[in-house]
């Protein structure tokens, strides 16, 4: 009987980790911050998917999680030179799917006339937390792109995904008949 795969490697015990391609960098490296934040987003989307939501939304969230793994691998590669096999990439159709879903959800939602305070139902709040994590991932990926090549589609996908998560929160507000608290600024 062969040895089972161990989850721990001990190679990161001194504060470094390997990029795809083998180069070791500090665990606080901007590349690690960027794909680690996408991973955090992916985990939060899993939490949303685990709620009592409609089957279509669950299906789209699984698709999004798959795309986020592709995005993580793109952000984790140092270059295409040392790759043993090609990594999955994002495509224009991935962004188009988010736009199509946003448009479909918006058709049944009341017009947005002010900012909305996050909350009203736990599932709605989870969407807003995921949205803010997505925005952080987007900012870190943009910052990374200033020093390392990042395909523009990766930034575009994160930008559209945060919009999707906002509209999804509004959809769930409606689905759960939860209150949508509008921000009324003090003047």
C-alpha positions as CSV (number, residue, x, y, z in Angstrom):
1,X,0.0,0.0,0.0
2,X,1.4,3.4,-1.0
3,X,1.9,6.4,1.2
4,X,-1.0,8.8,1.4
5,X,-0.6,12.3,0.3
6,X,0.2,14.6,3.2
7,X,-1.4,18.1,3.3
8,X,1.7,19.6,5.0
9,X,5.0,19.9,3.2
10,X,7.0,21.8,5.9
11,X,8.5,23.8,3.0
12,X,6.8,27.0,4.2
13,X,7.9,26.9,7.8
14,X,10.4,29.7,7.2
15,X,7.9,32.1,5.8
16,X,8.2,31.4,2.1
17,X,6.1,29.7,-0.5
18,X,6.5,28.5,-4.1
19,X,4.8,30.2,-7.0
20,X,3.7,28.0,-9.9
21,X,7.0,27.5,-11.7
22,X,9.0,26.9,-8.6
23,X,10.3,30.3,-7.6
24,X,10.1,30.8,-3.8
25,X,8.8,34.1,-2.4
26,X,7.9,35.5,1.0
27,X,4.4,34.7,2.1
28,X,3.6,38.4,2.2
29,X,4.6,38.8,-1.5
30,X,2.0,40.9,-3.5
31,X,1.3,37.9,-5.7
32,X,0.5,35.8,-2.6
33,X,-1.7,38.6,-1.2
34,X,-3.6,38.8,-4.5
35,X,-4.3,35.1,-5.0
36,X,-4.8,34.6,-1.3
37,X,-7.5,37.2,-1.3
38,X,-9.2,35.5,-4.3
39,X,-9.0,32.3,-2.3
40,X,-10.7,34.0,0.6
41,X,-13.4,35.3,-1.8
42,X,-13.9,31.8,-3.1
43,X,-14.4,30.4,0.4
44,X,-17.0,33.1,1.1
45,X,-18.8,32.3,-2.1
46,X,-18.9,28.7,-0.9
47,X,-20.6,30.0,2.3
48,X,-23.2,31.8,0.2
49,X,-23.8,28.7,-1.9
50,X,-24.4,26.7,1.3
51,X,-27.4,28.9,2.2
52,X,-31.0,28.1,1.4
53,X,-31.0,29.8,-2.0
54,X,-32.4,28.9,-5.5
55,X,-30.8,26.2,-7.6
56,X,-29.9,28.6,-10.4
57,X,-27.9,30.9,-8.1
58,X,-26.1,27.8,-6.7
59,X,-25.2,26.7,-10.2
60,X,-23.8,30.1,-11.1
61,X,-21.9,30.3,-7.8
62,X,-20.2,27.0,-8.5
63,X,-19.3,28.3,-12.0
64,X,-17.8,31.4,-10.4
65,X,-15.9,29.3,-7.8
66,X,-14.4,27.3,-10.7
67,X,-13.4,30.6,-12.5
68,X,-11.8,31.9,-9.3
69,X,-9.6,28.8,-9.1
70,X,-8.5,29.6,-12.7
71,X,-7.8,33.2,-11.7
72,X,-5.8,32.1,-8.6
73,X,-3.6,29.9,-10.8
74,X,-3.0,32.8,-13.2
75,X,-2.0,35.1,-10.3
76,X,0.2,32.3,-8.8
77,X,2.4,31.7,-11.9
78,X,5.7,33.4,-12.2
79,X,5.8,33.0,-16.0
80,X,4.8,30.7,-18.7
81,X,8.4,29.5,-19.1
82,X,8.6,26.8,-16.4
83,X,5.0,25.4,-16.7
84,X,4.7,21.7,-17.2
85,X,1.2,22.2,-18.7
86,X,-1.0,25.2,-19.5
87,X,-3.1,26.7,-16.8
88,X,-6.8,27.5,-17.1
89,X,-7.6,31.0,-18.2
90,X,-10.5,33.4,-18.0
91,X,-12.3,34.3,-21.2
92,X,-14.6,37.1,-22.4
93,X,-17.5,34.6,-22.1
94,X,-16.9,34.4,-18.3
95,X,-17.4,38.2,-18.0
96,X,-20.4,38.0,-20.3
97,X,-22.0,35.4,-18.1
98,X,-21.8,37.7,-15.1
99,X,-23.3,40.6,-17.1
100,X,-26.1,38.4,-18.4
101,X,-26.9,37.3,-14.8
102,X,-26.7,40.9,-13.5
103,X,-29.1,42.0,-16.2
104,X,-31.6,39.2,-15.6
105,X,-31.7,39.8,-11.8
106,X,-32.0,43.6,-12.3
107,X,-35.2,43.1,-14.4
108,X,-37.2,42.1,-11.3
109,X,-35.6,44.5,-8.8
110,X,-36.7,48.0,-7.8
111,X,-34.7,50.8,-9.3
112,X,-31.7,51.8,-7.2
113,X,-32.0,55.4,-6.1
114,X,-29.6,55.5,-3.2
115,X,-26.9,53.6,-1.5
116,X,-27.9,50.5,0.4
117,X,-26.8,49.6,3.9
118,X,-25.5,46.0,3.9
119,X,-27.7,43.7,5.9
120,X,-31.3,42.6,6.3
121,X,-30.7,38.9,6.2
122,X,-27.6,36.7,6.8
123,X,-27.4,35.5,3.2
124,X,-27.6,39.1,2.0
125,X,-24.9,40.1,4.4
126,X,-22.7,37.2,3.2
127,X,-23.1,38.6,-0.4
128,X,-22.0,42.0,0.8
129,X,-18.9,40.6,2.6
130,X,-18.0,38.7,-0.5
131,X,-18.4,41.8,-2.6
132,X,-16.0,43.8,-0.4
133,X,-13.5,40.9,-0.4
134,X,-13.8,40.9,-4.2
135,X,-13.1,44.6,-4.4
136,X,-10.0,44.1,-2.2
137,X,-8.9,41.2,-4.5
138,X,-9.4,43.6,-7.5
139,X,-7.3,46.3,-5.9
140,X,-4.5,43.9,-5.1
141,X,-4.6,42.4,-8.6
142,X,-4.4,45.9,-10.1
143,X,-1.4,46.7,-7.8
144,X,0.2,43.4,-8.8
145,X,-0.3,44.4,-12.5
146,X,1.9,47.4,-12.0
147,X,4.9,45.2,-11.3
148,X,4.1,41.9,-13.0
149,X,2.1,40.9,-16.1
150,X,-1.6,40.3,-15.4
151,X,-4.0,39.6,-18.1
152,X,-6.6,42.5,-18.2
153,X,-9.5,39.9,-18.3
154,X,-8.5,38.9,-14.7
155,X,-9.1,42.5,-13.4
156,X,-12.2,42.8,-15.5
157,X,-13.7,39.6,-14.1
158,X,-13.1,40.7,-10.5
159,X,-14.7,44.1,-11.3
160,X,-17.8,42.5,-12.8
161,X,-18.0,39.9,-10.1
162,X,-18.3,42.5,-7.4
163,X,-21.2,44.0,-9.3
164,X,-22.7,40.6,-9.6
165,X,-22.4,40.0,-5.9
166,X,-24.1,43.4,-5.2
167,X,-27.0,42.6,-7.4
168,X,-27.2,39.1,-6.0
169,X,-27.5,40.6,-2.5
170,X,-30.4,42.7,-3.7
171,X,-32.0,39.6,-5.4
172,X,-31.8,37.7,-2.1
173,X,-33.2,40.6,-0.2
174,X,-36.3,40.2,-2.5
175,X,-36.3,36.4,-2.3
176,X,-36.2,36.4,1.5
177,X,-38.6,39.4,1.7
178,X,-35.9,41.1,3.8
179,X,-35.8,44.8,4.4
180,X,-33.5,46.9,2.1
181,X,-32.3,49.7,4.2
182,X,-31.4,52.7,2.1
183,X,-28.6,55.1,3.3
184,X,-30.0,58.5,4.2
185,X,-27.1,60.8,4.8
186,X,-27.3,63.4,7.6
187,X,-27.2,66.9,6.2
